[in-house]
């Protein structure tokens, strides 16, 4: 099994039984077959799992913050002709 690697991003682009001509900077490396395109990285000559994606959670606004926003909007509405 061969893995097509984009070394600019350490990305496994494709797996194939045979290698075929590809454009620079893509390269072929030997693979075990357990790799998956777009979810395995190729770093320093070995396949690794990417780090987990951490999604920052925005805290919900408090009642006081929402009331402040409402009052500010009401003031803007009141100022309209």
N, CA, C and O atoms as a CHARMM CRD file, in Angstrom:
* protein
*
  324
    1    1 UNK  N      0.85400  -1.17300   0.00000 PROA 1      0.00000
    2    1 UNK  CA     0.00000   0.00000   0.00000 PROA 1      0.00000
    3    1 UNK  C      0.89700   1.23200   0.00000 PROA 1      0.00000
    4    1 UNK  O      1.93400   1.25900   0.66200 PROA 1      0.00000
    5    2 UNK  N      0.48900   2.23800  -0.74300 PROA 2      0.00000
    6    2 UNK  CA     1.21300   3.50200  -0.83200 PROA 2      0.00000
    7    2 UNK  C      0.29700   4.63500  -0.36600 PROA 2      0.00000
    8    2 UNK  O     -0.91700   4.59500  -0.56400 PROA 2      0.00000
    9    3 UNK  N      0.89800   5.62700   0.24700 PROA 3      0.00000
   10    3 UNK  CA     0.16500   6.81700   0.67700 PROA 3      0.00000
   11    3 UNK  C      0.73400   8.01300  -0.06800 PROA 3      0.00000
   12    3 UNK  O      1.94900   8.20000  -0.13200 PROA 3      0.00000
   13    4 UNK  N     -0.14600   8.80800  -0.62200 PROA 4      0.00000
   14    4 UNK  CA     0.24900  10.04600  -1.29300 PROA 4      0.00000
   15    4 UNK  C      0.24300  11.15200  -0.24900 PROA 4      0.00000
   16    4 UNK  O     -0.78100  11.42100   0.37900 PROA 4      0.00000
   17    5 UNK  N      1.39800  11.79300  -0.06900 PROA 5      0.00000
   18    5 UNK  CA     1.58900  12.78000   0.98600 PROA 5      0.00000
   19    5 UNK  C      1.77600  14.16400   0.37900 PROA 5      0.00000
   20    5 UNK  O      2.49300  14.33800  -0.60700 PROA 5      0.00000
   21    6 UNK  N      1.11400  15.14400   0.98800 PROA 6      0.00000
   22    6 UNK  CA     1.38100  16.54700   0.68000 PROA 6      0.00000
   23    6 UNK  C      2.24600  17.07600   1.81700 PROA 6      0.00000
   24    6 UNK  O      1.72400  17.40000   2.88300 PROA 6      0.00000
   25    7 UNK  N      3.56500  17.17100   1.61000 PROA 7      0.00000
   26    7 UNK  CA     4.47200  17.54200   2.70000 PROA 7      0.00000
   27    7 UNK  C      4.29800  18.97200   3.20000 PROA 7      0.00000
   28    7 UNK  O      4.78900  19.31200   4.27600 PROA 7      0.00000
   29    8 UNK  N      3.60200  19.82100   2.42800 PROA 8      0.00000
   30    8 UNK  CA     3.38000  21.18900   2.90500 PROA 8      0.00000
   31    8 UNK  C      2.47200  21.20400   4.12900 PROA 8      0.00000
   32    8 UNK  O      2.56700  22.09000   4.97900 PROA 8      0.00000
   33    9 UNK  N      1.59000  20.20800   4.20500 PROA 9      0.00000
   34    9 UNK  CA     0.61900  20.16000   5.30200 PROA 9      0.00000
   35    9 UNK  C      0.70500  18.85700   6.09300 PROA 9      0.00000
   36    9 UNK  O     -0.11200  18.62100   6.98400 PROA 9      0.00000
   37   10 UNK  N      1.69400  18.00100   5.77500 PROA 10     0.00000
   38   10 UNK  CA     1.84300  16.67900   6.40200 PROA 10     0.00000
   39   10 UNK  C      0.57500  15.85400   6.23000 PROA 10     0.00000
   40   10 UNK  O      0.22300  15.06700   7.10900 PROA 10     0.00000
   41   11 UNK  N     -0.09900  16.02500   5.12500 PROA 11     0.00000
   42   11 UNK  CA    -1.42200  15.45200   4.89900 PROA 11     0.00000
   43   11 UNK  C     -1.35000  14.19100   4.04700 PROA 11     0.00000
   44   11 UNK  O     -0.64300  14.15600   3.03900 PROA 11     0.00000
   45   12 UNK  N     -2.08800  13.14900   4.45700 PROA 12     0.00000
   46   12 UNK  CA    -2.27600  11.97100   3.62200 PROA 12     0.00000
   47   12 UNK  C     -3.43100  12.29200   2.67400 PROA 12     0.00000
   48   12 UNK  O     -4.56900  12.46600   3.10900 PROA 12     0.00000
   49   13 UNK  N     -3.13200  12.36900   1.38200 PROA 13     0.00000
   50   13 UNK  CA    -4.13600  12.76700   0.39700 PROA 13     0.00000
   51   13 UNK  C     -4.90200  11.57800  -0.16500 PROA 13     0.00000
   52   13 UNK  O     -6.09600  11.66800  -0.44900 PROA 13     0.00000
   53   14 UNK  N     -4.18900  10.45400  -0.32200 PROA 14     0.00000
   54   14 UNK  CA    -4.79900   9.31200  -1.00500 PROA 14     0.00000
   55   14 UNK  C     -4.01800   8.05900  -0.66000 PROA 14     0.00000
   56   14 UNK  O     -2.82500   8.12600  -0.36000 PROA 14     0.00000
   57   15 UNK  N     -4.69100   6.91300  -0.70100 PROA 15     0.00000
   58   15 UNK  CA    -4.04200   5.61400  -0.57400 PROA 15     0.00000
   59   15 UNK  C     -4.23000   4.86200  -1.87800 PROA 15     0.00000
   60   15 UNK  O     -5.27100   4.97500  -2.52500 PROA 15     0.00000
   61   16 UNK  N     -3.21500   4.09200  -2.26400 PROA 16     0.00000
   62   16 UNK  CA    -3.28500   3.36400  -3.52600 PROA 16     0.00000
   63   16 UNK  C     -2.43400   2.10300  -3.43200 PROA 16     0.00000
   64   16 UNK  O     -1.44700   2.05600  -2.69700 PROA 16     0.00000
   65   17 UNK  N     -2.82900   1.09300  -4.18100 PROA 17     0.00000
   66   17 UNK  CA    -2.02900  -0.12900  -4.25500 PROA 17     0.00000
   67   17 UNK  C     -0.72700   0.13100  -5.02500 PROA 17     0.00000
   68   17 UNK  O      0.29200  -0.51300  -4.77200 PROA 17     0.00000
   69   18 UNK  N     -0.77300   1.06600  -5.95200 PROA 18     0.00000
   70   18 UNK  CA     0.41200   1.39600  -6.75200 PROA 18     0.00000
   71   18 UNK  C      0.59800   2.91100  -6.74700 PROA 18     0.00000
   72   18 UNK  O     -0.35400   3.67700  -6.59500 PROA 18     0.00000
   73   19 UNK  N      1.83400   3.30900  -6.91700 PROA 19     0.00000
   74   19 UNK  CA     2.06600   4.74500  -7.05200 PROA 19     0.00000
   75   19 UNK  C      1.99500   5.11000  -8.53400 PROA 19     0.00000
   76   19 UNK  O      2.21100   4.26900  -9.40700 PROA 19     0.00000
   77   20 UNK  N      1.69800   6.34300  -8.79200 PROA 20     0.00000
   78   20 UNK  CA     1.61700   6.85200 -10.15700 PROA 20     0.00000
   79   20 UNK  C      2.20400   8.24900 -10.14200 PROA 20     0.00000
   80   20 UNK  O      2.34000   8.84200  -9.07200 PROA 20     0.00000
   81   21 UNK  N      2.55400   8.79100 -11.29100 PROA 21     0.00000
   82   21 UNK  CA     3.18200  10.11300 -11.32200 PROA 21     0.00000
   83   21 UNK  C      2.26800  11.18300 -10.71900 PROA 21     0.00000
   84   21 UNK  O      1.06800  11.23500 -10.98900 PROA 21     0.00000
   85   22 UNK  N      2.88100  12.03000  -9.89400 PROA 22     0.00000
   86   22 UNK  CA     2.15000  13.13300  -9.26300 PROA 22     0.00000
   87   22 UNK  C      2.98400  14.40300  -9.38000 PROA 22     0.00000
   88   22 UNK  O      4.19300  14.34800  -9.60300 PROA 22     0.00000
   89   23 UNK  N      2.33400  15.52400  -9.22800 PROA 23     0.00000
   90   23 UNK  CA     3.01400  16.81800  -9.31700 PROA 23     0.00000
   91   23 UNK  C      3.77500  17.10800  -8.03300 PROA 23     0.00000
   92   23 UNK  O      3.40100  16.65300  -6.95300 PROA 23     0.00000
   93   24 UNK  N      4.84900  17.87300  -8.17300 PROA 24     0.00000
   94   24 UNK  CA     5.57300  18.34900  -6.99700 PROA 24     0.00000
   95   24 UNK  C      4.65600  19.27200  -6.21700 PROA 24     0.00000
   96   24 UNK  O      3.87600  19.99700  -6.83600 PROA 24     0.00000
   97   25 UNK  N      4.70500  19.28600  -4.94500 PROA 25     0.00000
   98   25 UNK  CA     5.62900  18.63800  -4.03400 PROA 25     0.00000
   99   25 UNK  C      5.11300  17.31000  -3.48800 PROA 25     0.00000
  100   25 UNK  O      5.68300  16.78600  -2.53100 PROA 25     0.00000
  101   26 UNK  N      4.03200  16.73900  -4.07800 PROA 26     0.00000
  102   26 UNK  CA     3.47300  15.49200  -3.56800 PROA 26     0.00000
  103   26 UNK  C      4.48000  14.36300  -3.68000 PROA 26     0.00000
  104   26 UNK  O      5.27700  14.31200  -4.61800 PROA 26     0.00000
  105   27 UNK  N      4.43300  13.44500  -2.69800 PROA 27     0.00000
  106   27 UNK  CA     5.34500  12.29800  -2.70000 PROA 27     0.00000
  107   27 UNK  C      4.58200  11.04500  -2.29500 PROA 27     0.00000
  108   27 UNK  O      3.54400  11.11600  -1.63700 PROA 27     0.00000
  109   28 UNK  N      5.11100   9.90500  -2.69600 PROA 28     0.00000
  110   28 UNK  CA     4.55900   8.61500  -2.28500 PROA 28     0.00000
  111   28 UNK  C      5.43900   8.03100  -1.19200 PROA 28     0.00000
  112   28 UNK  O      6.66400   8.13100  -1.25900 PROA 28     0.00000
  113   29 UNK  N      4.82200   7.41900  -0.18200 PROA 29     0.00000
  114   29 UNK  CA     5.56100   6.70000   0.85000 PROA 29     0.00000
  115   29 UNK  C      4.84800   5.37600   1.10500 PROA 29     0.00000
  116   29 UNK  O      3.65400   5.24300   0.83600 PROA 29     0.00000
  117   30 UNK  N      5.58800   4.40100   1.62400 PROA 30     0.00000
  118   30 UNK  CA     4.98200   3.12700   1.97200 PROA 30     0.00000
  119   30 UNK  C      4.03200   3.32300   3.14800 PROA 30     0.00000
  120   30 UNK  O      4.32100   4.07700   4.07700 PROA 30     0.00000
  121   31 UNK  N      2.89000   2.62900   3.09300 PROA 31     0.00000
  122   31 UNK  CA     1.88300   2.75700   4.14000 PROA 31     0.00000
  123   31 UNK  C      1.46700   1.36800   4.61000 PROA 31     0.00000
  124   31 UNK  O      1.69400   0.37600   3.91700 PROA 31     0.00000
  125   32 UNK  N      0.87300   1.30400   5.76300 PROA 32     0.00000
  126   32 UNK  CA     0.41900   0.02900   6.31100 PROA 32     0.00000
  127   32 UNK  C     -0.97300  -0.33700   5.82900 PROA 32     0.00000
  128   32 UNK  O     -1.35000  -1.50800   5.83300 PROA 32     0.00000
  129   33 UNK  N     -1.73600   0.66700   5.41300 PROA 33     0.00000
  130   33 UNK  CA    -3.10300   0.43800   4.98500 PROA 33     0.00000
  131   33 UNK  C     -4.12400   0.85200   6.03100 PROA 33     0.00000
  132   33 UNK  O     -5.32100   0.90900   5.74800 PROA 33     0.00000
  133   34 UNK  N     -3.65500   1.14000   7.23700 PROA 34     0.00000
  134   34 UNK  CA    -4.58400   1.57200   8.28600 PROA 34     0.00000
  135   34 UNK  C     -4.76900   3.09000   8.28500 PROA 34     0.00000
  136   34 UNK  O     -5.59800   3.62000   9.02500 PROA 34     0.00000
  137   35 UNK  N     -4.00500   3.77600   7.46400 PROA 35     0.00000
  138   35 UNK  CA    -4.11800   5.22900   7.36300 PROA 35     0.00000
  139   35 UNK  C     -5.38900   5.59100   6.61300 PROA 35     0.00000
  140   35 UNK  O     -5.91200   4.79300   5.83500 PROA 35     0.00000
  141   36 UNK  N     -5.87600   6.79100   6.85200 PROA 36     0.00000
  142   36 UNK  CA    -7.04300   7.26100   6.11600 PROA 36     0.00000
  143   36 UNK  C     -6.77000   8.66400   5.60100 PROA 36     0.00000
  144   36 UNK  O     -6.26000   9.51000   6.33500 PROA 36     0.00000
  145   37 UNK  N     -7.10900   8.91200   4.34000 PROA 37     0.00000
  146   37 UNK  CA    -6.89600  10.25300   3.78900 PROA 37     0.00000
  147   37 UNK  C     -7.63100  11.30600   4.60800 PROA 37     0.00000
  148   37 UNK  O     -8.75300  11.09400   5.06800 PROA 37     0.00000
  149   38 UNK  N     -6.97700  12.42900   4.77500 PROA 38     0.00000
  150   38 UNK  CA    -7.52500  13.59500   5.46100 PROA 38     0.00000
  151   38 UNK  C     -7.73800  13.40600   6.95500 PROA 38     0.00000
  152   38 UNK  O     -8.18800  14.33900   7.62000 PROA 38     0.00000
  153   39 UNK  N     -7.43200  12.23400   7.51200 PROA 39     0.00000
  154   39 UNK  CA    -7.55700  12.08800   8.95800 PROA 39     0.00000
  155   39 UNK  C     -6.31700  11.43200   9.57000 PROA 39     0.00000
  156   39 UNK  O     -6.32000  11.07900  10.74900 PROA 39     0.00000
  157   40 UNK  N     -5.27100  11.27100   8.78100 PROA 40     0.00000
  158   40 UNK  CA    -3.98100  10.80600   9.28000 PROA 40     0.00000
  159   40 UNK  C     -2.93100  11.78700   8.77400 PROA 40     0.00000
  160   40 UNK  O     -3.00000  12.25200   7.63600 PROA 40     0.00000
  161   41 UNK  N     -1.96300  12.09400   9.62300 PROA 41     0.00000
  162   41 UNK  CA    -0.86700  12.97800   9.23300 PROA 41     0.00000
  163   41 UNK  C      0.40000  12.16800   9.04400 PROA 41     0.00000
  164   41 UNK  O      0.53200  11.07400   9.59400 PROA 41     0.00000
  165   42 UNK  N      1.33400  12.70200   8.26700 PROA 42     0.00000
  166   42 UNK  CA     2.63700  12.08200   8.05900 PROA 42     0.00000
  167   42 UNK  C      3.67600  13.08600   8.52900 PROA 42     0.00000
  168   42 UNK  O      3.96300  14.06500   7.84100 PROA 42     0.00000
  169   43 UNK  N      4.23900  12.83700   9.71100 PROA 43     0.00000
  170   43 UNK  CA     5.14800  13.78400  10.35200 PROA 43     0.00000
  171   43 UNK  C      6.45800  13.07700  10.68400 PROA 43     0.00000
  172   43 UNK  O      6.45800  12.01800  11.31100 PROA 43     0.00000
  173   44 UNK  N      7.56700  13.66700  10.26200 PROA 44     0.00000
  174   44 UNK  CA     8.90800  13.13700  10.54500 PROA 44     0.00000
  175   44 UNK  C      9.03300  11.65900  10.19900 PROA 44     0.00000
  176   44 UNK  O      9.61100  10.88000  10.95700 PROA 44     0.00000
  177   45 UNK  N      8.48400  11.28300   9.04500 PROA 45     0.00000
  178   45 UNK  CA     8.65400   9.93000   8.54500 PROA 45     0.00000
  179   45 UNK  C      7.73800   8.88900   9.15400 PROA 45     0.00000
  180   45 UNK  O      7.96400   7.69300   8.96700 PROA 45     0.00000
  181   46 UNK  N      6.70500   9.30900   9.88300 PROA 46     0.00000
  182   46 UNK  CA     5.77200   8.31900  10.42900 PROA 46     0.00000
  183   46 UNK  C      4.34600   8.86300  10.39700 PROA 46     0.00000
  184   46 UNK  O      4.12200  10.07300  10.36100 PROA 46     0.00000
  185   47 UNK  N      3.40200   7.94500  10.41200 PROA 47     0.00000
  186   47 UNK  CA     1.99500   8.30600  10.39800 PROA 47     0.00000
  187   47 UNK  C      1.51900   8.56300  11.81900 PROA 47     0.00000
  188   47 UNK  O      1.80800   7.78400  12.72700 PROA 47     0.00000
  189   48 UNK  N      0.79700   9.64400  12.00900 PROA 48     0.00000
  190   48 UNK  CA     0.28600  10.00300  13.33100 PROA 48     0.00000
  191   48 UNK  C     -1.15400  10.48700  13.20500 PROA 48     0.00000
  192   48 UNK  O     -1.58500  10.96000  12.15300 PROA 48     0.00000
  193   49 UNK  N     -1.87900  10.35600  14.30200 PROA 49     0.00000
  194   49 UNK  CA    -3.23200  10.89400  14.35800 PROA 49     0.00000
  195   49 UNK  C     -3.13900  12.39600  14.59800 PROA 49     0.00000
  196   49 UNK  O     -2.26100  12.84000  15.33800 PROA 49     0.00000
  197   50 UNK  N     -4.00300  13.17500  14.00600 PROA 50     0.00000
  198   50 UNK  CA    -3.96800  14.62200  14.24700 PROA 50     0.00000
  199   50 UNK  C     -4.41000  14.92300  15.67800 PROA 50     0.00000
  200   50 UNK  O     -5.13800  14.13800  16.28600 PROA 50     0.00000
  201   51 UNK  N     -3.97200  16.05100  16.20700 PROA 51     0.00000
  202   51 UNK  CA    -4.41800  16.41900  17.55600 PROA 51     0.00000
  203   51 UNK  C     -5.91900  16.67900  17.54200 PROA 51     0.00000
  204   51 UNK  O     -6.47000  17.08500  16.51900 PROA 51     0.00000
  205   52 UNK  N     -6.57900  16.44800  18.66500 PROA 52     0.00000
  206   52 UNK  CA    -8.01900  16.68900  18.69700 PROA 52     0.00000
  207   52 UNK  C     -8.33900  18.16800  18.50200 PROA 52     0.00000
  208   52 UNK  O     -7.58600  19.04800  18.91800 PROA 52     0.00000
  209   53 UNK  N     -9.45700  18.41000  17.86800 PROA 53     0.00000
  210   53 UNK  CA    -9.91000  19.77600  17.65500 PROA 53     0.00000
  211   53 UNK  C    -10.62400  20.23900  18.91700 PROA 53     0.00000
  212   53 UNK  O    -11.55500  19.58400  19.38700 PROA 53     0.00000
  213   54 UNK  N    -10.18800  21.36400  19.46000 PROA 54     0.00000
  214   54 UNK  CA   -10.80200  21.91800  20.65400 PROA 54     0.00000
  215   54 UNK  C    -11.65100  23.11400  20.23100 PROA 54     0.00000
  216   54 UNK  O    -11.15200  24.08300  19.65900 PROA 54     0.00000
  217   55 UNK  N    -12.92100  23.02200  20.52200 PROA 55     0.00000
  218   55 UNK  CA   -13.83300  24.10800  20.17700 PROA 55     0.00000
  219   55 UNK  C    -14.10500  24.90800  21.44100 PROA 55     0.00000
  220   55 UNK  O    -14.63400  24.39500  22.42600 PROA 55     0.00000
  221   56 UNK  N    -13.73000  26.17100  21.38500 PROA 56     0.00000
  222   56 UNK  CA   -13.93900  27.03600  22.54500 PROA 56     0.00000
  223   56 UNK  C    -15.42600  27.32900  22.68000 PROA 56     0.00000
  224   56 UNK  O    -16.09100  27.69900  21.71300 PROA 56     0.00000
  225   57 UNK  N    -15.92900  27.16200  23.88100 PROA 57     0.00000
  226   57 UNK  CA   -17.33900  27.42400  24.14100 PROA 57     0.00000
  227   57 UNK  C    -17.49000  28.83900  24.67000 PROA 57     0.00000
  228   57 UNK  O    -16.85700  29.22900  25.65100 PROA 57     0.00000
  229   58 UNK  N    -18.33900  29.59400  24.00100 PROA 58     0.00000
  230   58 UNK  CA   -18.61300  30.95400  24.43700 PROA 58     0.00000
  231   58 UNK  C    -19.63900  30.89300  25.56500 PROA 58     0.00000
  232   58 UNK  O    -20.69700  30.28400  25.40500 PROA 58     0.00000
  233   59 UNK  N    -19.34000  31.51300  26.69400 PROA 59     0.00000
  234   59 UNK  CA   -20.29700  31.45200  27.79800 PROA 59     0.00000
  235   59 UNK  C    -21.58800  32.19400  27.45500 PROA 59     0.00000
  236   59 UNK  O    -21.57300  33.20200  26.74800 PROA 59     0.00000
  237   60 UNK  N    -22.68700  31.68300  27.96400 PROA 60     0.00000
  238   60 UNK  CA   -23.97900  32.33800  27.76300 PROA 60     0.00000
  239   60 UNK  C    -23.98100  33.66600  28.50600 PROA 60     0.00000
  240   60 UNK  O    -23.44200  33.75900  29.60900 PROA 60     0.00000
  241   61 UNK  N    -24.58600  34.70200  27.91000 PROA 61     0.00000
  242   61 UNK  CA   -24.63600  35.98900  28.61400 PROA 61     0.00000
  243   61 UNK  C    -25.55300  35.88800  29.83800 PROA 61     0.00000
  244   61 UNK  O    -26.50400  35.10700  29.85500 PROA 61     0.00000
  245   62 UNK  N    -25.25400  36.67600  30.83400 PROA 62     0.00000
  246   62 UNK  CA   -26.08600  36.70600  32.03800 PROA 62     0.00000
  247   62 UNK  C    -27.34200  37.53100  31.77900 PROA 62     0.00000
  248   62 UNK  O    -27.43500  38.24500  30.78100 PROA 62     0.00000
  249   63 UNK  N    -28.29700  37.42600  32.68200 PROA 63     0.00000
  250   63 UNK  CA   -29.52300  38.20600  32.56500 PROA 63     0.00000
  251   63 UNK  C    -29.20400  39.69800  32.57500 PROA 63     0.00000
  252   63 UNK  O    -29.78200  40.46500  31.80500 PROA 63     0.00000
  253   64 UNK  N    -28.28700  40.10500  33.44300 PROA 64     0.00000
  254   64 UNK  CA   -27.91700  41.52300  33.53100 PROA 64     0.00000
  255   64 UNK  C    -27.29900  42.00000  32.21700 PROA 64     0.00000
  256   64 UNK  O    -27.58600  43.11100  31.77100 PROA 64     0.00000
  257   65 UNK  N    -26.46400  41.18700  31.59900 PROA 65     0.00000
  258   65 UNK  CA   -25.85300  41.57500  30.32000 PROA 65     0.00000
  259   65 UNK  C    -26.91500  41.70500  29.23100 PROA 65     0.00000
  260   65 UNK  O    -26.87800  42.64000  28.43200 PROA 65     0.00000
  261   66 UNK  N    -27.85500  40.77300  29.20000 PROA 66     0.00000
  262   66 UNK  CA   -28.92400  40.84500  28.20100 PROA 66     0.00000
  263   66 UNK  C    -29.80400  42.07200  28.41400 PROA 66     0.00000
  264   66 UNK  O    -30.19400  42.73200  27.45100 PROA 66     0.00000
  265   67 UNK  N    -30.11600  42.37600  29.66200 PROA 67     0.00000
  266   67 UNK  CA   -30.92700  43.56000  29.94100 PROA 67     0.00000
  267   67 UNK  C    -30.19600  44.83800  29.52700 PROA 67     0.00000
  268   67 UNK  O    -30.81700  45.77500  29.02500 PROA 67     0.00000
  269   68 UNK  N    -28.89300  44.87400  29.73600 PROA 68     0.00000
  270   68 UNK  CA   -28.09600  46.02600  29.30200 PROA 68     0.00000
  271   68 UNK  C    -28.17700  46.18200  27.78300 PROA 68     0.00000
  272   68 UNK  O    -28.33200  47.29300  27.27700 PROA 68     0.00000
  273   69 UNK  N    -28.07100  45.07000  27.06100 PROA 69     0.00000
  274   69 UNK  CA   -28.16600  45.11800  25.59700 PROA 69     0.00000
  275   69 UNK  C    -29.56200  45.57700  25.15200 PROA 69     0.00000
  276   69 UNK  O    -29.69700  46.37600  24.22600 PROA 69     0.00000
  277   70 UNK  N    -30.60100  45.05500  25.83200 PROA 70     0.00000
  278   70 UNK  CA   -31.97100  45.45300  25.49500 PROA 70     0.00000
  279   70 UNK  C    -32.15800  46.94800  25.72400 PROA 70     0.00000
  280   70 UNK  O    -32.72500  47.63800  24.87700 PROA 70     0.00000
  281   71 UNK  N    -31.68600  47.45100  26.86100 PROA 71     0.00000
  282   71 UNK  CA   -31.82700  48.87800  27.16200 PROA 71     0.00000
  283   71 UNK  C    -31.10200  49.74000  26.13400 PROA 71     0.00000
  284   71 UNK  O    -31.60300  50.79200  25.73500 PROA 71     0.00000
  285   72 UNK  N    -29.92000  49.29200  25.70600 PROA 72     0.00000
  286   72 UNK  CA   -29.16700  50.04000  24.69800 PROA 72     0.00000
  287   72 UNK  C    -29.93700  50.05800  23.37600 PROA 72     0.00000
  288   72 UNK  O    -29.99900  51.08800  22.70400 PROA 72     0.00000
  289   73 UNK  N    -30.52100  48.91600  23.00600 PROA 73     0.00000
  290   73 UNK  CA   -31.30600  48.87600  21.76500 PROA 73     0.00000
  291   73 UNK  C    -32.56900  49.72000  21.87300 PROA 73     0.00000
  292   73 UNK  O    -32.94700  50.39500  20.91500 PROA 73     0.00000
  293   74 UNK  N    -33.21900  49.68700  23.02000 PROA 74     0.00000
  294   74 UNK  CA   -34.42800  50.50100  23.23000 PROA 74     0.00000
  295   74 UNK  C    -34.10500  51.98900  23.12200 PROA 74     0.00000
  296   74 UNK  O    -34.89900  52.76600  22.59100 PROA 74     0.00000
  297   75 UNK  N    -32.94300  52.37600  23.62400 PROA 75     0.00000
  298   75 UNK  CA   -32.53500  53.77300  23.52500 PROA 75     0.00000
  299   75 UNK  C    -32.32100  54.15900  22.06600 PROA 75     0.00000
  300   75 UNK  O    -32.69000  55.26000  21.65700 PROA 75     0.00000
  301   76 UNK  N    -31.72700  53.26300  21.27700 PROA 76     0.00000
  302   76 UNK  CA   -31.53400  53.53500  19.85500 PROA 76     0.00000
  303   76 UNK  C    -32.87100  53.63500  19.12500 PROA 76     0.00000
  304   76 UNK  O    -33.06600  54.51000  18.28100 PROA 76     0.00000
  305   77 UNK  N    -33.79600  52.72000  19.46500 PROA 77     0.00000
  306   77 UNK  CA   -35.10800  52.74100  18.83300 PROA 77     0.00000
  307   77 UNK  C    -35.83400  54.04700  19.21300 PROA 77     0.00000
  308   77 UNK  O    -36.47800  54.67800  18.37500 PROA 77     0.00000
  309   78 UNK  N    -35.71600  54.43300  20.48500 PROA 78     0.00000
  310   78 UNK  CA   -36.36600  55.65600  20.93400 PROA 78     0.00000
  311   78 UNK  C    -35.81500  56.90300  20.26100 PROA 78     0.00000
  312   78 UNK  O    -36.51000  57.91400  20.15500 PROA 78     0.00000
  313   79 UNK  N    -34.59800  56.83700  19.81700 PROA 79     0.00000
  314   79 UNK  CA   -33.97700  58.00200  19.17600 PROA 79     0.00000
  315   79 UNK  C    -34.31600  58.10500  17.69000 PROA 79     0.00000
  316   79 UNK  O    -34.00200  59.10800  17.05000 PROA 79     0.00000
  317   80 UNK  N    -34.94900  57.08600  17.14700 PROA 80     0.00000
  318   80 UNK  CA   -35.32000  57.12800  15.72200 PROA 80     0.00000
  319   80 UNK  C    -36.46900  58.10800  15.50800 PROA 80     0.00000
  320   80 UNK  O    -37.32500  58.26800  16.37800 PROA 80     0.00000
  321   81 UNK  N    -36.48600  58.76800  14.33900 PROA 81     0.00000
  322   81 UNK  CA   -37.58200  59.73200  14.05400 PROA 81     0.00000
  323   81 UNK  C    -38.90600  59.01900  13.84500 PROA 81     0.00000
  324   81 UNK  O    -39.92400  59.66600  13.59800 PROA 81     0.00000
